[in-house]
Amino acid sequence: MSNVFSPIGAIPGKPVEKRAVFISYHHGRDQAYYDYFAHVFAESYQSIRDKSLRQEIWSDNSEYILRRIREDYLTGTSCTLVLCGRETPWRKFVDWEIKATLDKEHGLIGIALPTSPVSNGKVFVPHRFFDNYQSRYALWLTWGQLFPDQQANVTVLRNVIASANVRPKELIDNMRGLMSRNGVPPY
């Protein structure tokens, strides 16, 4: 009898396939957080990112860009993680990635980065994310919950992703119009 651990549902002797998650974030401000997250969780998750839509998809047609997001970046993933930093709520492509995620009925999780400004005990998040947090479709974590004592908490991430993926689809609120340009933070 072997003492090799085999996760439930895994085929003995075959490596467990990594789950793919899409990561939405503000490239200019939060690249280091994405890089750290992708590195730390690399054994458990394949982190997919958009490689900056502005450079990757040359078009002004929002429907075409949304289709490309769904087909080229979200297909094969089950959940989108939105890294919410100082300027994330005002980035149009983050809004578009959240919309495309909801169009595909994928799980949606926001993660407050240490750079997220807090005002009266509240964190700024993208409006479309907030709509879905209020409807109870989207879930919320803080960077500190994922990295308590500077150690990655794989169990917390796994459980939150599993919970996000089984949220009732009728809770999705995707009626808000698309952001047409980047906004300016109020601070």
mmCIF file of the C-alpha atoms, coordinates in Angstrom:
data_MODEL
# 
_entry.id   MODEL 
# 
loop_
_atom_site.group_PDB 
_atom_site.id 
_atom_site.type_symbol 
_atom_site.label_atom_id 
_atom_site.label_alt_id 
_atom_site.label_comp_id 
_atom_site.label_asym_id 
_atom_site.label_entity_id 
_atom_site.label_seq_id 
_atom_site.pdbx_PDB_ins_code 
_atom_site.Cartn_x 
_atom_site.Cartn_y 
_atom_site.Cartn_z 
_atom_site.occupancy 
_atom_site.B_iso_or_equiv 
_atom_site.pdbx_formal_charge 
_atom_site.auth_seq_id 
_atom_site.auth_comp_id 
_atom_site.auth_asym_id 
_atom_site.auth_atom_id 
_atom_site.pdbx_PDB_model_num 
ATOM 1   C CA . MET A 1 1   ? 0.000   0.000  0.000   1.00 0.00 ? 1   MET A CA 1 
ATOM 2   C CA . SER A 1 2   ? 1.316   3.405  -1.000  1.00 0.00 ? 2   SER A CA 1 
ATOM 3   C CA . ASN A 1 3   ? 1.525   6.356  1.349   1.00 0.00 ? 3   ASN A CA 1 
ATOM 4   C CA . VAL A 1 4   ? 1.138   8.847  -1.524  1.00 0.00 ? 4   VAL A CA 1 
ATOM 5   C CA . PHE A 1 5   ? -1.734  11.262 -1.006  1.00 0.00 ? 5   PHE A CA 1 
ATOM 6   C CA . SER A 1 6   ? -4.265  11.430 -3.823  1.00 0.00 ? 6   SER A CA 1 
ATOM 7   C CA . PRO A 1 7   ? -6.842  14.258 -3.669  1.00 0.00 ? 7   PRO A CA 1 
ATOM 8   C CA . ILE A 1 8   ? -10.492 13.274 -3.995  1.00 0.00 ? 8   ILE A CA 1 
ATOM 9   C CA . GLY A 1 9   ? -11.340 12.827 -7.659  1.00 0.00 ? 9   GLY A CA 1 
ATOM 10  C CA . ALA A 1 10  ? -7.692  12.670 -8.743  1.00 0.00 ? 10  ALA A CA 1 
ATOM 11  C CA . ILE A 1 11  ? -6.438  9.776  -10.799 1.00 0.00 ? 11  ILE A CA 1 
ATOM 12  C CA . PRO A 1 12  ? -3.547  8.068  -8.976  1.00 0.00 ? 12  PRO A CA 1 
ATOM 13  C CA . GLY A 1 13  ? -0.239  8.675  -10.719 1.00 0.00 ? 13  GLY A CA 1 
ATOM 14  C CA . LYS A 1 14  ? -1.624  11.568 -12.787 1.00 0.00 ? 14  LYS A CA 1 
ATOM 15  C CA . PRO A 1 15  ? -0.853  15.160 -11.768 1.00 0.00 ? 15  PRO A CA 1 
ATOM 16  C CA . VAL A 1 16  ? -3.796  17.211 -10.531 1.00 0.00 ? 16  VAL A CA 1 
ATOM 17  C CA . GLU A 1 17  ? -4.795  19.830 -13.114 1.00 0.00 ? 17  GLU A CA 1 
ATOM 18  C CA . LYS A 1 18  ? -4.503  23.411 -11.936 1.00 0.00 ? 18  LYS A CA 1 
ATOM 19  C CA . ARG A 1 19  ? -7.659  25.480 -11.938 1.00 0.00 ? 19  ARG A CA 1 
ATOM 20  C CA . ALA A 1 20  ? -7.523  28.584 -14.098 1.00 0.00 ? 20  ALA A CA 1 
ATOM 21  C CA . VAL A 1 21  ? -8.713  31.906 -12.701 1.00 0.00 ? 21  VAL A CA 1 
ATOM 22  C CA . PHE A 1 22  ? -8.816  35.263 -14.451 1.00 0.00 ? 22  PHE A CA 1 
ATOM 23  C CA . ILE A 1 23  ? -7.196  38.170 -12.620 1.00 0.00 ? 23  ILE A CA 1 
ATOM 24  C CA . SER A 1 24  ? -8.446  41.704 -13.315 1.00 0.00 ? 24  SER A CA 1 
ATOM 25  C CA . TYR A 1 25  ? -6.392  44.618 -11.988 1.00 0.00 ? 25  TYR A CA 1 
ATOM 26  C CA . HIS A 1 26  ? -4.944  48.027 -12.797 1.00 0.00 ? 26  HIS A CA 1 
ATOM 27  C CA . HIS A 1 27  ? -1.719  47.248 -14.632 1.00 0.00 ? 27  HIS A CA 1 
ATOM 28  C CA . GLY A 1 28  ? -0.107  50.615 -13.982 1.00 0.00 ? 28  GLY A CA 1 
ATOM 29  C CA . ARG A 1 29  ? -0.514  50.545 -10.216 1.00 0.00 ? 29  ARG A CA 1 
ATOM 30  C CA . ASP A 1 30  ? -0.984  46.942 -9.118  1.00 0.00 ? 30  ASP A CA 1 
ATOM 31  C CA . GLN A 1 31  ? 1.321   44.860 -11.312 1.00 0.00 ? 31  GLN A CA 1 
ATOM 32  C CA . ALA A 1 32  ? 3.515   43.910 -8.333  1.00 0.00 ? 32  ALA A CA 1 
ATOM 33  C CA . TYR A 1 33  ? 0.484   42.522 -6.454  1.00 0.00 ? 33  TYR A CA 1 
ATOM 34  C CA . TYR A 1 34  ? -0.543  40.473 -9.496  1.00 0.00 ? 34  TYR A CA 1 
ATOM 35  C CA . ASP A 1 35  ? 3.024   39.161 -9.914  1.00 0.00 ? 35  ASP A CA 1 
ATOM 36  C CA . TYR A 1 36  ? 3.229   38.178 -6.243  1.00 0.00 ? 36  TYR A CA 1 
ATOM 37  C CA . PHE A 1 37  ? -0.214  36.533 -6.276  1.00 0.00 ? 37  PHE A CA 1 
ATOM 38  C CA . ALA A 1 38  ? 0.522   34.583 -9.483  1.00 0.00 ? 38  ALA A CA 1 
ATOM 39  C CA . HIS A 1 39  ? 3.881   33.415 -8.115  1.00 0.00 ? 39  HIS A CA 1 
ATOM 40  C CA . VAL A 1 40  ? 2.618   32.371 -4.673  1.00 0.00 ? 40  VAL A CA 1 
ATOM 41  C CA . PHE A 1 41  ? -0.448  30.504 -5.949  1.00 0.00 ? 41  PHE A CA 1 
ATOM 42  C CA . ALA A 1 42  ? 1.272   29.065 -9.064  1.00 0.00 ? 42  ALA A CA 1 
ATOM 43  C CA . GLU A 1 43  ? 1.173   25.497 -7.748  1.00 0.00 ? 43  GLU A CA 1 
ATOM 44  C CA . SER A 1 44  ? -2.588  25.614 -7.190  1.00 0.00 ? 44  SER A CA 1 
ATOM 45  C CA . TYR A 1 45  ? -3.885  28.027 -9.827  1.00 0.00 ? 45  TYR A CA 1 
ATOM 46  C CA . GLN A 1 46  ? -3.112  29.114 -13.337 1.00 0.00 ? 46  GLN A CA 1 
ATOM 47  C CA . SER A 1 47  ? -3.504  32.899 -13.238 1.00 0.00 ? 47  SER A CA 1 
ATOM 48  C CA . ILE A 1 48  ? -4.810  34.296 -16.518 1.00 0.00 ? 48  ILE A CA 1 
ATOM 49  C CA . ARG A 1 49  ? -4.551  38.014 -17.155 1.00 0.00 ? 49  ARG A CA 1 
ATOM 50  C CA . ASP A 1 50  ? -5.402  40.228 -20.076 1.00 0.00 ? 50  ASP A CA 1 
ATOM 51  C CA . LYS A 1 51  ? -1.839  41.389 -20.878 1.00 0.00 ? 51  LYS A CA 1 
ATOM 52  C CA . SER A 1 52  ? -3.326  44.898 -21.009 1.00 0.00 ? 52  SER A CA 1 
ATOM 53  C CA . LEU A 1 53  ? -6.301  45.062 -23.341 1.00 0.00 ? 53  LEU A CA 1 
ATOM 54  C CA . ARG A 1 54  ? -5.364  48.407 -24.812 1.00 0.00 ? 54  ARG A CA 1 
ATOM 55  C CA . GLN A 1 55  ? -2.222  46.925 -26.367 1.00 0.00 ? 55  GLN A CA 1 
ATOM 56  C CA . GLU A 1 56  ? -3.665  43.486 -27.091 1.00 0.00 ? 56  GLU A CA 1 
ATOM 57  C CA . ILE A 1 57  ? -6.963  44.344 -28.824 1.00 0.00 ? 57  ILE A CA 1 
ATOM 58  C CA . TRP A 1 58  ? -6.867  47.229 -31.286 1.00 0.00 ? 58  TRP A CA 1 
ATOM 59  C CA . SER A 1 59  ? -10.477 48.297 -31.591 1.00 0.00 ? 59  SER A CA 1 
ATOM 60  C CA . ASP A 1 60  ? -12.897 50.984 -30.420 1.00 0.00 ? 60  ASP A CA 1 
ATOM 61  C CA . ASN A 1 61  ? -15.849 48.585 -30.762 1.00 0.00 ? 61  ASN A CA 1 
ATOM 62  C CA . SER A 1 62  ? -16.899 47.669 -27.200 1.00 0.00 ? 62  SER A CA 1 
ATOM 63  C CA . GLU A 1 63  ? -18.909 44.608 -28.277 1.00 0.00 ? 63  GLU A CA 1 
ATOM 64  C CA . TYR A 1 64  ? -15.904 43.249 -30.180 1.00 0.00 ? 64  TYR A CA 1 
ATOM 65  C CA . ILE A 1 65  ? -13.616 43.846 -27.190 1.00 0.00 ? 65  ILE A CA 1 
ATOM 66  C CA . LEU A 1 66  ? -16.086 42.176 -24.802 1.00 0.00 ? 66  LEU A CA 1 
ATOM 67  C CA . ARG A 1 67  ? -16.315 39.157 -27.113 1.00 0.00 ? 67  ARG A CA 1 
ATOM 68  C CA . ARG A 1 68  ? -12.525 38.938 -27.236 1.00 0.00 ? 68  ARG A CA 1 
ATOM 69  C CA . ILE A 1 69  ? -12.327 39.128 -23.424 1.00 0.00 ? 69  ILE A CA 1 
ATOM 70  C CA . ARG A 1 70  ? -14.880 36.309 -23.115 1.00 0.00 ? 70  ARG A CA 1 
ATOM 71  C CA . GLU A 1 71  ? -13.283 34.128 -25.804 1.00 0.00 ? 71  GLU A CA 1 
ATOM 72  C CA . ASP A 1 72  ? -9.573  34.816 -25.361 1.00 0.00 ? 72  ASP A CA 1 
ATOM 73  C CA . TYR A 1 73  ? -9.249  35.300 -21.610 1.00 0.00 ? 73  TYR A CA 1 
ATOM 74  C CA . LEU A 1 74  ? -12.275 33.951 -19.728 1.00 0.00 ? 74  LEU A CA 1 
ATOM 75  C CA . THR A 1 75  ? -12.887 30.712 -21.628 1.00 0.00 ? 75  THR A CA 1 
ATOM 76  C CA . GLY A 1 76  ? -11.359 27.911 -19.588 1.00 0.00 ? 76  GLY A CA 1 
ATOM 77  C CA . THR A 1 77  ? -11.599 29.824 -16.319 1.00 0.00 ? 77  THR A CA 1 
ATOM 78  C CA . SER A 1 78  ? -14.373 29.556 -13.752 1.00 0.00 ? 78  SER A CA 1 
ATOM 79  C CA . CYS A 1 79  ? -13.848 32.667 -11.686 1.00 0.00 ? 79  CYS A CA 1 
ATOM 80  C CA . THR A 1 80  ? -12.541 36.229 -11.906 1.00 0.00 ? 80  THR A CA 1 
ATOM 81  C CA . LEU A 1 81  ? -10.550 37.784 -9.085  1.00 0.00 ? 81  LEU A CA 1 
ATOM 82  C CA . VAL A 1 82  ? -10.529 41.590 -9.081  1.00 0.00 ? 82  VAL A CA 1 
ATOM 83  C CA . LEU A 1 83  ? -7.489  43.008 -7.305  1.00 0.00 ? 83  LEU A CA 1 
ATOM 84  C CA . CYS A 1 84  ? -8.912  46.262 -5.910  1.00 0.00 ? 84  CYS A CA 1 
ATOM 85  C CA . GLY A 1 85  ? -6.176  48.827 -5.442  1.00 0.00 ? 85  GLY A CA 1 
ATOM 86  C CA . ARG A 1 86  ? -6.073  52.601 -5.215  1.00 0.00 ? 86  ARG A CA 1 
ATOM 87  C CA . GLU A 1 87  ? -7.271  53.328 -8.791  1.00 0.00 ? 87  GLU A CA 1 
ATOM 88  C CA . THR A 1 88  ? -8.987  50.063 -9.794  1.00 0.00 ? 88  THR A CA 1 
ATOM 89  C CA . PRO A 1 89  ? -12.569 51.392 -9.487  1.00 0.00 ? 89  PRO A CA 1 
ATOM 90  C CA . TRP A 1 90  ? -11.877 54.007 -12.160 1.00 0.00 ? 90  TRP A CA 1 
ATOM 91  C CA . ARG A 1 91  ? -10.380 51.690 -14.844 1.00 0.00 ? 91  ARG A CA 1 
ATOM 92  C CA . LYS A 1 92  ? -12.716 51.037 -17.776 1.00 0.00 ? 92  LYS A CA 1 
ATOM 93  C CA . PHE A 1 93  ? -11.133 47.725 -18.768 1.00 0.00 ? 93  PHE A CA 1 
ATOM 94  C CA . VAL A 1 94  ? -11.599 46.367 -15.226 1.00 0.00 ? 94  VAL A CA 1 
ATOM 95  C CA . ASP A 1 95  ? -15.292 47.229 -15.592 1.00 0.00 ? 95  ASP A CA 1 
ATOM 96  C CA . TRP A 1 96  ? -15.387 45.526 -19.002 1.00 0.00 ? 96  TRP A CA 1 
ATOM 97  C CA . GLU A 1 97  ? -13.680 42.394 -17.625 1.00 0.00 ? 97  GLU A CA 1 
ATOM 98  C CA . ILE A 1 98  ? -16.219 42.227 -14.796 1.00 0.00 ? 98  ILE A CA 1 
ATOM 99  C CA . LYS A 1 99  ? -19.066 42.600 -17.313 1.00 0.00 ? 99  LYS A CA 1 
ATOM 100 C CA . ALA A 1 100 ? -17.650 39.817 -19.503 1.00 0.00 ? 100 ALA A CA 1 
ATOM 101 C CA . THR A 1 101 ? -17.241 37.617 -16.393 1.00 0.00 ? 101 THR A CA 1 
ATOM 102 C CA . LEU A 1 102 ? -20.886 38.134 -15.476 1.00 0.00 ? 102 LEU A CA 1 
ATOM 103 C CA . ASP A 1 103 ? -21.978 37.533 -19.087 1.00 0.00 ? 103 ASP A CA 1 
ATOM 104 C CA . LYS A 1 104 ? -20.357 34.090 -18.800 1.00 0.00 ? 104 LYS A CA 1 
ATOM 105 C CA . GLU A 1 105 ? -21.908 33.582 -15.328 1.00 0.00 ? 105 GLU A CA 1 
ATOM 106 C CA . HIS A 1 106 ? -18.507 32.932 -13.767 1.00 0.00 ? 106 HIS A CA 1 
ATOM 107 C CA . GLY A 1 107 ? -17.722 33.439 -10.105 1.00 0.00 ? 107 GLY A CA 1 
ATOM 108 C CA . LEU A 1 108 ? -16.656 36.946 -9.049  1.00 0.00 ? 108 LEU A CA 1 
ATOM 109 C CA . ILE A 1 109 ? -14.388 37.781 -6.117  1.00 0.00 ? 109 ILE A CA 1 
ATOM 110 C CA . GLY A 1 110 ? -12.957 41.137 -5.096  1.00 0.00 ? 110 GLY A CA 1 
ATOM 111 C CA . ILE A 1 111 ? -9.713  41.326 -3.139  1.00 0.00 ? 111 ILE A CA 1 
ATOM 112 C CA . ALA A 1 112 ? -8.895  44.552 -1.284  1.00 0.00 ? 112 ALA A CA 1 
ATOM 113 C CA . LEU A 1 113 ? -5.216  45.345 -1.769  1.00 0.00 ? 113 LEU A CA 1 
ATOM 114 C CA . PRO A 1 114 ? -3.299  47.171 0.966   1.00 0.00 ? 114 PRO A CA 1 
ATOM 115 C CA . THR A 1 115 ? -3.336  50.242 -1.321  1.00 0.00 ? 115 THR A CA 1 
ATOM 116 C CA . SER A 1 116 ? -7.158  50.423 -1.308  1.00 0.00 ? 116 SER A CA 1 
ATOM 117 C CA . PRO A 1 117 ? -8.171  53.741 0.226   1.00 0.00 ? 117 PRO A CA 1 
ATOM 118 C CA . VAL A 1 118 ? -10.631 53.491 3.084   1.00 0.00 ? 118 VAL A CA 1 
ATOM 119 C CA . SER A 1 119 ? -13.170 56.252 3.683   1.00 0.00 ? 119 SER A CA 1 
ATOM 120 C CA . ASN A 1 120 ? -15.498 56.056 6.698   1.00 0.00 ? 120 ASN A CA 1 
ATOM 121 C CA . GLY A 1 121 ? -14.667 52.359 7.026   1.00 0.00 ? 121 GLY A CA 1 
ATOM 122 C CA . LYS A 1 122 ? -15.548 51.625 3.384   1.00 0.00 ? 122 LYS A CA 1 
ATOM 123 C CA . VAL A 1 123 ? -13.307 50.571 0.488   1.00 0.00 ? 123 VAL A CA 1 
ATOM 124 C CA . PHE A 1 124 ? -13.696 51.935 -3.053  1.00 0.00 ? 124 PHE A CA 1 
ATOM 125 C CA . VAL A 1 125 ? -14.513 49.168 -5.580  1.00 0.00 ? 125 VAL A CA 1 
ATOM 126 C CA . PRO A 1 126 ? -15.640 49.136 -9.219  1.00 0.00 ? 126 PRO A CA 1 
ATOM 127 C CA . HIS A 1 127 ? -19.356 50.024 -9.466  1.00 0.00 ? 127 HIS A CA 1 
ATOM 128 C CA . ARG A 1 128 ? -20.290 46.829 -11.340 1.00 0.00 ? 128 ARG A CA 1 
ATOM 129 C CA . PHE A 1 129 ? -18.515 44.754 -8.687  1.00 0.00 ? 129 PHE A CA 1 
ATOM 130 C CA . PHE A 1 130 ? -20.375 46.660 -5.947  1.00 0.00 ? 130 PHE A CA 1 
ATOM 131 C CA . ASP A 1 131 ? -23.732 46.014 -7.660  1.00 0.00 ? 131 ASP A CA 1 
ATOM 132 C CA . ASN A 1 132 ? -22.983 42.283 -7.489  1.00 0.00 ? 132 ASN A CA 1 
ATOM 133 C CA . TYR A 1 133 ? -21.652 42.415 -3.953  1.00 0.00 ? 133 TYR A CA 1 
ATOM 134 C CA . GLN A 1 134 ? -24.928 44.078 -2.910  1.00 0.00 ? 134 GLN A CA 1 
ATOM 135 C CA . SER A 1 135 ? -26.946 41.435 -4.773  1.00 0.00 ? 135 SER A CA 1 
ATOM 136 C CA . ARG A 1 136 ? -24.869 38.813 -2.872  1.00 0.00 ? 136 ARG A CA 1 
ATOM 137 C CA . TYR A 1 137 ? -23.431 37.328 -6.062  1.00 0.00 ? 137 TYR A CA 1 
ATOM 138 C CA . ALA A 1 138 ? -19.856 38.633 -5.679  1.00 0.00 ? 138 ALA A CA 1 
ATOM 139 C CA . LEU A 1 139 ? -17.668 37.732 -2.724  1.00 0.00 ? 139 LEU A CA 1 
ATOM 140 C CA . TRP A 1 140 ? -15.074 39.869 -0.932  1.00 0.00 ? 140 TRP A CA 1 
ATOM 141 C CA . LEU A 1 141 ? -11.671 39.180 0.617   1.00 0.00 ? 141 LEU A CA 1 
ATOM 142 C CA . THR A 1 142 ? -8.805  41.271 1.865   1.00 0.00 ? 142 THR A CA 1 
ATOM 143 C CA . TRP A 1 143 ? -5.158  40.789 0.972   1.00 0.00 ? 143 TRP A CA 1 
ATOM 144 C CA . GLY A 1 144 ? -4.569  40.106 4.677   1.00 0.00 ? 144 GLY A CA 1 
ATOM 145 C CA . GLN A 1 145 ? -6.998  37.153 4.620   1.00 0.00 ? 145 GLN A CA 1 
ATOM 146 C CA . LEU A 1 146 ? -5.010  35.599 1.766   1.00 0.00 ? 146 LEU A CA 1 
ATOM 147 C CA . PHE A 1 147 ? -1.616  36.353 3.267   1.00 0.00 ? 147 PHE A CA 1 
ATOM 148 C CA . PRO A 1 148 ? -1.898  36.308 7.059   1.00 0.00 ? 148 PRO A CA 1 
ATOM 149 C CA . ASP A 1 149 ? 1.530   36.556 8.665   1.00 0.00 ? 149 ASP A CA 1 
ATOM 150 C CA . GLN A 1 150 ? 3.079   36.813 5.164   1.00 0.00 ? 150 GLN A CA 1 
ATOM 151 C CA . GLN A 1 151 ? 2.068   33.187 4.395   1.00 0.00 ? 151 GLN A CA 1 
ATOM 152 C CA . ALA A 1 152 ? -0.284  32.298 1.551   1.00 0.00 ? 152 ALA A CA 1 
ATOM 153 C CA . ASN A 1 153 ? -3.569  30.817 2.713   1.00 0.00 ? 153 ASN A CA 1 
ATOM 154 C CA . VAL A 1 154 ? -4.396  28.403 -0.114  1.00 0.00 ? 154 VAL A CA 1 
ATOM 155 C CA . THR A 1 155 ? -7.346  26.983 1.813   1.00 0.00 ? 155 THR A CA 1 
ATOM 156 C CA . VAL A 1 156 ? -9.092  30.349 2.105   1.00 0.00 ? 156 VAL A CA 1 
ATOM 157 C CA . LEU A 1 157 ? -8.659  31.011 -1.614  1.00 0.00 ? 157 LEU A CA 1 
ATOM 158 C CA . ARG A 1 158 ? -9.835  27.514 -2.591  1.00 0.00 ? 158 ARG A CA 1 
ATOM 159 C CA . ASN A 1 159 ? -12.944 27.792 -0.389  1.00 0.00 ? 159 ASN A CA 1 
ATOM 160 C CA . VAL A 1 160 ? -13.880 31.271 -1.594  1.00 0.00 ? 160 VAL A CA 1 
ATOM 161 C CA . ILE A 1 161 ? -13.452 30.296 -5.261  1.00 0.00 ? 161 ILE A CA 1 
ATOM 162 C CA . ALA A 1 162 ? -15.585 27.184 -4.705  1.00 0.00 ? 162 ALA A CA 1 
ATOM 163 C CA . SER A 1 163 ? -18.261 29.311 -3.027  1.00 0.00 ? 163 SER A CA 1 
ATOM 164 C CA . ALA A 1 164 ? -18.154 31.950 -5.803  1.00 0.00 ? 164 ALA A CA 1 
ATOM 165 C CA . ASN A 1 165 ? -18.612 29.283 -8.465  1.00 0.00 ? 165 ASN A CA 1 
ATOM 166 C CA . VAL A 1 166 ? -21.873 27.999 -6.969  1.00 0.00 ? 166 VAL A CA 1 
ATOM 167 C CA . ARG A 1 167 ? -23.532 31.364 -6.304  1.00 0.00 ? 167 ARG A CA 1 
ATOM 168 C CA . PRO A 1 168 ? -27.089 31.470 -7.687  1.00 0.00 ? 168 PRO A CA 1 
ATOM 169 C CA . LYS A 1 169 ? -26.917 32.981 -11.188 1.00 0.00 ? 169 LYS A CA 1 
ATOM 170 C CA . GLU A 1 170 ? -30.170 34.878 -10.687 1.00 0.00 ? 170 GLU A CA 1 
ATOM 171 C CA . LEU A 1 171 ? -28.246 37.159 -8.281  1.00 0.00 ? 171 LEU A CA 1 
ATOM 172 C CA . ILE A 1 172 ? -26.142 38.555 -11.154 1.00 0.00 ? 172 ILE A CA 1 
ATOM 173 C CA . ASP A 1 173 ? -26.677 42.275 -11.721 1.00 0.00 ? 173 ASP A CA 1 
ATOM 174 C CA . ASN A 1 174 ? -25.102 43.250 -15.052 1.00 0.00 ? 174 ASN A CA 1 
ATOM 175 C CA . MET A 1 175 ? -27.446 46.048 -16.116 1.00 0.00 ? 175 MET A CA 1 
ATOM 176 C CA . ARG A 1 176 ? -25.068 48.975 -15.585 1.00 0.00 ? 176 ARG A CA 1 
ATOM 177 C CA . GLY A 1 177 ? -23.787 50.643 -18.757 1.00 0.00 ? 177 GLY A CA 1 
ATOM 178 C CA . LEU A 1 178 ? -20.143 50.130 -19.728 1.00 0.00 ? 178 LEU A CA 1 
ATOM 179 C CA . MET A 1 179 ? -17.592 52.685 -18.624 1.00 0.00 ? 179 MET A CA 1 
ATOM 180 C CA . SER A 1 180 ? -16.598 54.562 -21.763 1.00 0.00 ? 180 SER A CA 1 
ATOM 181 C CA . ARG A 1 181 ? -13.323 55.932 -20.405 1.00 0.00 ? 181 ARG A CA 1 
ATOM 182 C CA . ASN A 1 182 ? -11.136 55.808 -17.337 1.00 0.00 ? 182 ASN A CA 1 
ATOM 183 C CA . GLY A 1 183 ? -12.304 57.942 -14.435 1.00 0.00 ? 183 GLY A CA 1 
ATOM 184 C CA . VAL A 1 184 ? -10.471 60.062 -11.914 1.00 0.00 ? 184 VAL A CA 1 
ATOM 185 C CA . PRO A 1 185 ? -10.335 59.035 -8.241  1.00 0.00 ? 185 PRO A CA 1 
ATOM 186 C CA . PRO A 1 186 ? -12.037 61.519 -5.873  1.00 0.00 ? 186 PRO A CA 1 
ATOM 187 C CA . TYR A 1 187 ? -8.907  61.829 -3.701  1.00 0.00 ? 187 TYR A CA 1 
# 
